[in-house]
Amino acid sequence: MRVLDRLQTRLNIAFLLLSVVPLVVVLALVTRRSYEFLEQNAYDYLQEHAARIAEQVEGLLHSRTSVLTFIARAYALQDDEPSVLAGALLASDTAFQEVAILNADGMEIARVSRLEPVFPDDLVNRAETPEYRVIRENGISAYYGPVRFEGGGVREPLLMIAVPHYDPQTNALTRILIADFRFRTVWEVLAAAALRAGESVMVLDASTDLVAHNNPSLVLQGMDIALPELGTGIMSHVDGQEALYARQDIFLGGQRFTILSQQLSSEALALAQDIRTIAGVALALTLVVVAGLAWYVVRYVVKPVEEMANIAYQLTQGDLSRQVRVEGAGEIATLGVTLNTLVDRLRSSITELKDTQDRYRTVADFTADWTYWEKPDGSLQYVSPVSQQIIGYAPEELQAQPELIHRLILPEDRAQWEAHYDRPDISEAVRRIQFRIRHRDGSVRWIEHTSRPVYDAAGDFDGYRVSNADITQRRLMEDALRTKHQELESFFRLAPDLLVIATIDGRFARVNRAWETVLGYRTDQIEGNPIADFVHPDDLDSTQQALSLLREQNPIERFTNRYRHADGSYRIIEWASQPAGDFIYAAAKDVTEREKAAAYADEIIRLRASFEREQEYSALIQQVVSALSHDVRTPLAAILMARDLLANYSERMTPQQRQEKLASIGEQINYALALVDDTMRVLRGSASEIQFNPRPVNIVALCRVSLDGVKANDAIDHNYTFR
């Protein structure tokens, strides 16, 4: 029930409208008018005060300008003692910080300052400054410069005032008197002003810089003030509180100064706040009185009625445990007794109905399938709790939205569902379909849907009883098995190797298409035929031995035999086989080219070894010929020497010496013949026939024999010594 529909709320609103609201309106009008009146009075006062301060400030500045003008005219600013005149002016009026005198060309001819001494070398040409150019070009009687802040560590604002002197006869500019006016004098004016509580007065220049305040420390601190645009209004006070303000502008030459008078709102409108407080107290007292009256009505009228209304509402929600508390007599008490009697009778009827319903619901709720009863109008009379488990939706949700079942069916299966759902024939006993439905969590469930018509006691059609079994796992297994079978089928059909399923007795049961590529046979020419029909006759025995091992359920990792190609040639096939019961599963590949390549590789190795032997033999011949050339040259040289000695010195030799030389020639010839024989045996490949028979040699005797040979062949008879 909405709050506004409650009897208590309506009575409270009536009391408020009849008593409180008129009082609130009257108090609000009085408070508002009082506030506006006091606010306008405060604005008028601030406006008047700002105008008065503006008049005083403007008069002060004009008076100082008049003093400068009077001095400029009275003394004509002669050249005799300008510095004395400037110093006298500075000494006579503390409102000036610095005084300077310019000639007609803008050159300083005198300058005196309170801050520091000025020497002749410090005088500058000010012909390009605004104070000179504006007076020179416009012929005005006074020039006011923008406010500037100087004074080292003390931030004191200064206003430049320049007045010219013109020749009375020619009206030509002769001198300009310039003075820096100190705003400290304006501070004194503001400090002397009579201010109300929470009121402050300030002066801002054209740049909205604070140049004067009744509290000078704010100027020295350089506080920023946001200048409002309107003449009166509300702004932030210097301490951050809300304040009323009024502004008044004054103009001196081209410079504008704004006089701002402000007062804290809490002070200016204090009386208005008091009026508001009084109005609030009066309103609170009125509310207390109204609340008392409302409590009485609620306690003795509204509460009993609301209690009965609440119990009646609980009855509609199935709660029969509450009773109306009856007090006294009268119409309300009679109504409470009647309602309690009605609740007792209803509780008894519901108890009987619930017992009957529980028996039937127990049977329906605890089935494994999701069942529901669909009425002819499409509503769901009953939905079993298993729906929460199968599709994620509670029975109450489905009963509230019967069309939800239609929406949850996947679009791909919706046409099948609609064809099943829209069939008008109700005489068919059982109808069954399978479809996919979307679970609440986003997953997909397969449902086997079985429906049968329901008839009431009169035999009239009363809808369908539906049973939905979750067959997701079964369908997933079927799909996975189907997918795996398709994958294996694709692999078997497209594999480049030879794949075979054979019976254990040696017949081809199934082969893949690679057999057409490798051996040139169609699959139907191979399947069903014995393996032996395609094997090379020389490989039949080894093939039968391999089949015997496979019949004993022994796998064979590598076996090679030759198969006949369709063109009559033979291909070398390498097998890997695995028996499994009555079948043999084998994979093979054509290794004919690999075997040929291996044979070619062996032949290349043999030829390379033969070539290397020929190279070694050729090198041996070269070594033998080289050695023979060296070894034969030695005996030939000895023979030639012996021949020369016999030919030239035979008459000087004894017969024995001649005989020794001839014997030496024979020995050298035999030695040379032996070398030639050994070399020929090596060249004929019979080097192994040469026996290596090393013997000890007397080195001393060998050297003496060699030396004797040299002496014998020496025709000059050199002297030889052997040590």
Buried (B, 14 or more C-beta within 10 A) or exposed (E): EEEEEBBBBEBBEEBBEEBBEEBBEEBEEBBEEBBEEBBEEBBEBBBEBBBBBBEBBBEBBEEBBEBBBEBBBEBEBEEEEBBEBBBBBBEEBEBBBBBBBBBBEBBBBBBBBBEEEBEEEEBEEBEEBBBBBBBBEEEBEBBBBEBBBEBEEEEBBBBBBBBBBBEEEEEEBBBBBBBBBBBBBBBEBBBEBEBBEBBBBBBBBBEEBBBBBBBBEBBBEEBEBEBBEEBBBEBBBBEEEEBBBBBBBBEBBEBEBBBBBBBBBBBBBEBBBEBBEEBEEBBEEBBEEBEEEBEEBBEEBBBBBBBBBEBEEBBEEEEBEEEBEBEEEEEBBEBBEEBBEEBEEEEEEEEEEEEEEEEEBEEBBEEEBBBBBBBEEEEBEBBBBBBBEBBBBEBEBBBEEBEBBEEBBEEEBBEEBEEBBEEEEBEEEEBEBEBBBBBEEEEEBBBBBBBBBBEEEEEEEBBBBBBBBBBBEEBEEEEEEEEEEEEEEEEBEEEEBBBBBBBBEBBBEBBBBBBBEBBBBEBEBBBEEEBBEBBBEEBEEBBEEBBEBBBEEEBBEEBBBBBBBEEEEBBBBBBBBBBEEEBBBBBBBBBBEEBEEEEEEEEEEEEEEEEEEEEEEEEBEEEBEEBBEEBBEEBEEBBEBBEEBBEEBEEEBEEEBBEBBEEBBEBBBEBBEEBEEBBEBBBEEEEEEEEEEEEEEEEEEEEEEEEEBEEBBEEEEEEEEEE
